[in-house]
Amino acid sequence: MNIYVIMKKTFDTEEKITLQNGKINEDGAEFIINPYDEYAIEEAIQIRDANSGEVTVVTIGGEEAEKELRTALAMGCDKAVLINTEDDLEDGDQFTTSKILAEYFKDKDADLILGGNVAIDGGSGQVGPRLAELLDIPYVTTITKLEINGNQATVVRDVEGDSEVIETSLPLLVTAQQGLNEPRYPSLPGIMKAKKKPLEELELDDLDLEEDDVEPKTKTIEIYMPPKKEAGKVLQGELDAQVKELVSLLRNEAKVI
Ligand SMILES: Cc1cc2nc3c(=O)[nH]c(=O)nc-3n(C[C@H](O)[C@H](O)[C@H](O)COP(=O)(O)OP(=O)(O)OC[C@H]3O[C@@H](n4cnc5c(N)ncnc54)[C@H](O)[C@@H]3O)c2cc1C
């Protein structure tokens, strides 16, 4: 099987994030594989091991995304592709990303493309569905189980705590939800092997794309941190007095009633 994972390098949102000139300050930030993409990578490896074939992990980013690609190779992917837009593009949005990926996949004969349900930084959940639409293949989002039988796929997807079972056919794009599997940690031999696995680097030119073809359709106006949480207030005294004070606080201070 010809299996692909689309992977995004993201900020580690567990670490402290600071802003500088309206942008996230990359200097002190930690970067990781988008956690939902780790589920996609694990699932791709398991499906390859059960059906044979190979797994290629693809990312759009700068030179430094090589680190996350090597991690994916160390987990067990066979090949990596970095579509490096650093020299060609200053801005990009979900349109840009999915359009570039669609050009890459145009002649790839992919049986299965796996991605994350959502990126924990940008968080739009658009890239997977947009890519499938551009490639004109079926897609199922937020999946928690995937069974492949020949050309057929049975997929379970998470629908707000309930489950939906969908039958469809390959080629197929799916996006991974937490619970799909337990992503492995790269082993030491895996890390050693990853150094020798192929990592191809492409630029827009190689995909016959011009800057104008992928110009973003949206503009980010402002990025800001959420307001600091105030310390909580514990009301004291008789119950009647507490209720009166609570109503007064909700009306006059919080202004929610
Ligand atoms: C050239 C370029 C410049 C950009 N410049 C900026 C900028 O200045 N400021 C800014 O805030 N953002 C920038 N972005 C990021 C962009 O706005 C979005 O973050 C990106 O398009 C993905 O959208 P999302 O984060 O909502 O991901 P989602 O749609 O939530 O991601 C879902 C899944 O799609 C896949 N995916 C997402 N992104 C990629 C990727 N890059 N490569 C491979 N697979 C992917 C992953 O599987 C991911 O789990 C840029 C992107 C590009 C391509």
The ligand as an ORCA input file, in Angstrom:
! r2SCAN-3c Opt
* xyz 0 1
  C       4.082     29.318      3.495
  C       3.285     29.379      4.758
  C       3.402     30.512      5.551
  C       2.663     30.598      6.725
  N       2.757     31.737      7.470
  C       2.048     31.854      8.599
  C       2.113     33.043      9.395
  O       2.796     33.988      9.044
  N       1.407     33.087     10.534
  C       0.640     32.040     10.924
  O      -0.002     32.116     11.978
  N       0.533     30.906     10.197
  C       1.219     30.784      9.057
  N       1.140     29.614      8.322
  C       0.373     28.490      8.859
  C      -1.030     28.392      8.329
  O      -1.766     29.539      8.538
  C      -1.784     27.261      9.009
  O      -1.262     27.010     10.281
  C      -1.721     26.014      8.192
  O      -2.234     26.262      6.932
  C      -2.536     24.843      8.778
  O      -3.753     25.244      9.253
  P      -4.136     24.844     10.713
  O      -3.001     25.226     11.593
  O      -5.474     25.385     10.983
  O      -4.124     23.257     10.620
  P      -5.333     22.215     10.657
  O      -6.140     22.329      9.422
  O      -5.997     22.298     11.980
  O      -4.413     20.901     10.581
  C      -5.000     19.636     10.432
  C      -3.983     18.671      9.893
  O      -3.553     19.060      8.596
  C      -2.190     18.678      8.398
  N      -1.345     19.881      8.218
  C      -1.571     21.119      8.684
  N      -0.548     21.934      8.351
  C       0.339     21.181      7.645
  C       1.602     21.432      7.045
  N       2.182     22.640      7.093
  N       2.233     20.425      6.399
  C       1.670     19.189      6.328
  N       0.480     18.881      6.907
  C      -0.171     19.865      7.547
  C      -1.767     17.932      9.662
  O      -2.059     16.568      9.497
  C      -2.698     18.547     10.704
  O      -2.884     17.727     11.838
  C       1.824     29.495      7.132
  C       1.702     28.369      6.300
  C       2.413     28.301      5.126
  C       2.259     27.086      4.248
*
